[in-house]
Amino acid sequence: MLIQIPVGPMKNFAYVISDNYTKKTAIVDPAWEIDKILDITTKNDLNIIYIINTHSHFDHISGNEEIIKQTNAKLISYYKSPQKPDIPVSENDEITLGNTTMKVIHTPGHCPDSICIIIGNKILTGDTLFVGNCGRIDLPGGDIDELYTSLFNKIYKLDDKLEVYPGHDYGKKPFSTIEYEKKHNYVLEPRNLNEFREFMSTP
């Protein structure tokens, strides 16, 4: 089960991922309206064991401590994250949640510790890829070349039918597919690295 939760003043999405059989649950990017998130898990009788951060920007992590305080959940993030996770992960690692397995893809560019999470036919893309756009590269740690690699050498090559669930509600709809993004996201129009550099540097 995956629940997408609109939260906060910056159009963030938090996510609840739960194994249907064991009710073991991970909260992804809890930064705002923690009571709202926990109400959903309580009503569904879910057992929160993990927090997963797609990256370490404040608008994705500021609720970590409150959830850990209430649930004793373990923090999962990229192994080089400044968050110093309880469970560090890297490229192609798997996260086990009851009978559910999630795969980690390291996708730097927006932030050095950015990861995407694949669960079945869904991918949580954090701020690497939005519906119709991509994450900024003008914040500390942003890198055009790394973002190009993450978008075109990793995400672009995934199954077209994979459903895309981003970290912010910035698009025409709250989620899409890889196929939709290839057809409608101007960032993913075919470009070589030099063309992408020029594109991302143009005001």
C-alpha positions as semicolon CSV with decimal commas, in nm:
position;residue;x (nm);y (nm);z (nm)
1;M;0,000;0,000;0,000
2;L;0,123;0,347;-0,086
3;I;-0,052;0,661;0,039
4;Q;0,044;1,002;-0,099
5;I;-0,009;1,282;0,152
6;P;-0,001;1,653;0,058
7;V;0,167;1,843;0,342
8;G;0,309;2,182;0,431
9;P;0,343;2,525;0,272
10;M;0,583;2,415;-0,005
11;K;0,349;2,168;-0,177
12;N;0,539;1,869;-0,041
13;F;0,428;1,510;-0,062
14;A;0,497;1,272;0,225
15;Y;0,434;0,902;0,170
16;V;0,320;0,606;0,374
17;I;0,443;0,272;0,242
18;S;0,297;-0,032;0,414
19;D;0,328;-0,405;0,362
20;N;-0,025;-0,538;0,317
21;Y;0,040;-0,857;0,514
22;T;0,250;-0,752;0,811
23;K;0,142;-0,385;0,837
24;K;0,508;-0,291;0,871
25;T;0,535;0,066;0,747
26;A;0,782;0,328;0,628
27;I;0,719;0,703;0,626
28;V;0,894;0,883;0,341
29;D;1,003;1,247;0,376
30;P;0,808;1,356;0,686
31;A;0,862;1,731;0,719
32;W;0,525;1,891;0,778
33;E;0,192;1,808;0,945
34;I;0,328;1,510;1,135
35;D;-0,002;1,463;1,321
36;K;-0,179;1,427;0,987
37;I;0,063;1,155;0,881
38;L;0,041;0,968;1,211
39;D;-0,339;0,990;1,211
40;I;-0,341;0,804;0,881
41;T;-0,112;0,530;1,014
42;T;-0,316;0,499;1,334
43;K;-0,648;0,472;1,150
44;N;-0,502;0,198;0,930
45;D;-0,342;0,017;1,228
46;L;0,005;0,043;1,072
47;N;0,332;-0,031;1,247
48;I;0,591;0,236;1,162
49;I;0,940;0,084;1,164
50;Y;1,127;0,308;0,917
51;I;1,161;0,666;0,808
52;I;1,310;0,706;0,460
53;N;1,454;1,037;0,342
54;T;1,489;1,082;-0,034
55;H;1,741;1,357;0,043
56;S;1,851;1,580;0,327
57;H;1,690;1,917;0,246
58;F;1,499;2,055;0,544
59;D;1,159;2,036;0,376
60;H;1,192;1,658;0,361
61;I;1,346;1,575;0,698
62;S;1,223;1,820;0,963
63;G;0,965;1,573;1,099
64;N;1,213;1,288;1,145
65;E;1,279;1,348;1,514
66;E;0,913;1,374;1,609
67;I;0,823;1,045;1,440
68;I;1,127;0,872;1,586
69;K;1,031;1,003;1,930
70;Q;0,680;0,861;1,899
71;T;0,755;0,533;1,721
72;N;1,126;0,443;1,765
73;A;1,146;0,411;1,386
74;K;1,489;0,364;1,228
75;L;1,610;0,627;0,981
76;I;1,708;0,514;0,631
77;S;1,893;0,743;0,392
78;Y;2,193;0,748;0,158
79;Y;2,509;0,638;0,334
80;K;2,679;0,976;0,282
81;S;2,378;1,171;0,411
82;P;2,451;1,432;0,678
83;Q;2,154;1,280;0,864
84;K;2,377;0,990;0,979
85;P;2,111;0,723;0,920
86;D;2,054;0,419;1,137
87;I;2,040;0,215;0,817
88;P;2,262;0,362;0,542
89;V;2,186;0,260;0,184
90;S;2,355;0,296;-0,152
91;E;2,296;0,219;-0,520
92;N;2,093;-0,101;-0,582
93;D;2,048;-0,178;-0,213
94;E;1,717;-0,335;-0,111
95;I;1,498;-0,231;0,180
96;T;1,279;-0,506;0,321
97;L;0,944;-0,409;0,470
98;G;0,769;-0,726;0,580
99;N;0,702;-0,909;0,254
100;T;0,762;-0,597;0,047
101;T;1,101;-0,524;-0,109
102;M;1,210;-0,179;-0,222
103;K;1,509;-0,097;-0,441
104;V;1,732;0,208;-0,396
105;I;1,867;0,415;-0,686
106;H;2,121;0,687;-0,610
107;T;2,019;0,994;-0,812
108;P;2,238;1,294;-0,723
109;G;2,211;1,627;-0,900
110;H;1,949;1,813;-0,699
111;C;2,126;1,704;-0,380
112;P;2,433;1,478;-0,337
113;D;2,243;1,226;-0,122
114;S;1,931;1,206;-0,336
115;I;1,782;0,859;-0,380
116;C;1,478;0,721;-0,558
117;I;1,285;0,423;-0,424
118;I;1,123;0,160;-0,647
119;I;0,835;-0,035;-0,494
120;G;0,669;-0,276;-0,735
121;N;0,533;-0,070;-1,024
122;K;0,596;0,263;-0,850
123;I;0,895;0,491;-0,802
124;L;0,930;0,768;-0,545
125;T;1,151;1,027;-0,712
126;G;1,191;1,284;-0,435
127;D;1,314;1,610;-0,587
128;T;1,504;1,444;-0,871
129;L;1,203;1,429;-1,103
130;F;0,869;1,606;-1,075
131;V;0,561;1,576;-1,294
132;G;0,662;1,801;-1,582
133;N;0,990;1,923;-1,436
134;C;1,298;1,830;-1,230
135;G;1,472;1,944;-0,914
136;R;1,677;2,262;-0,890
137;I;2,054;2,259;-0,923
138;D;2,119;2,607;-0,776
139;L;2,110;2,493;-0,412
140;P;2,424;2,378;-0,223
141;G;2,536;2,046;-0,364
142;G;2,344;2,085;-0,689
143;D;2,526;1,953;-0,994
144;I;2,410;1,969;-1,358
145;D;2,627;1,680;-1,477
146;E;2,513;1,449;-1,198
147;L;2,149;1,540;-1,260
148;Y;2,191;1,456;-1,629
149;T;2,328;1,113;-1,538
150;S;2,049;1,053;-1,287
151;L;1,773;1,156;-1,528
152;F;1,895;1,011;-1,857
153;N;2,119;0,719;-1,760
154;K;1,902;0,592;-1,476
155;I;1,541;0,715;-1,457
156;Y;1,487;0,751;-1,834
157;K;1,587;0,387;-1,887
158;L;1,333;0,248;-1,641
159;D;1,011;0,071;-1,746
160;D;0,775;0,316;-1,917
161;K;0,483;0,187;-1,711
162;L;0,649;0,267;-1,379
163;E;0,434;0,516;-1,187
164;V;0,618;0,833;-1,079
165;Y;0,546;0,976;-0,734
166;P;0,742;1,301;-0,678
167;G;0,843;1,494;-0,368
168;H;0,635;1,801;-0,452
169;D;0,299;1,874;-0,612
170;Y;0,441;2,097;-0,886
171;G;0,278;1,940;-1,191
172;K;-0,058;1,920;-1,362
173;K;-0,136;1,606;-1,162
174;P;0,003;1,449;-0,844
175;F;0,166;1,147;-1,011
176;S;0,235;1,017;-1,360
177;T;0,443;0,747;-1,534
178;I;0,789;0,730;-1,687
179;E;0,621;0,715;-2,026
180;Y;0,419;1,030;-1,953
181;E;0,729;1,217;-1,843
182;K;0,918;1,117;-2,157
183;K;0,635;1,256;-2,368
184;H;0,540;1,566;-2,168
185;N;0,832;1,672;-1,947
186;Y;1,044;1,927;-2,136
187;V;1,342;1,845;-1,911
188;L;1,348;1,490;-2,049
189;E;1,357;1,589;-2,415
190;P;1,655;1,408;-2,570
191;R;1,973;1,610;-2,520
192;N;2,342;1,536;-2,491
193;L;2,528;1,654;-2,183
194;N;2,642;1,983;-2,334
195;E;2,291;2,062;-2,453
196;F;2,157;1,979;-2,107
197;R;2,412;2,207;-1,944
198;E;2,304;2,491;-2,169
199;F;1,936;2,414;-2,113
200;M;1,965;2,407;-1,733
201;S;2,177;2,724;-1,728
202;T;1,932;2,928;-1,934
203;P;1,714;3,160;-1,716
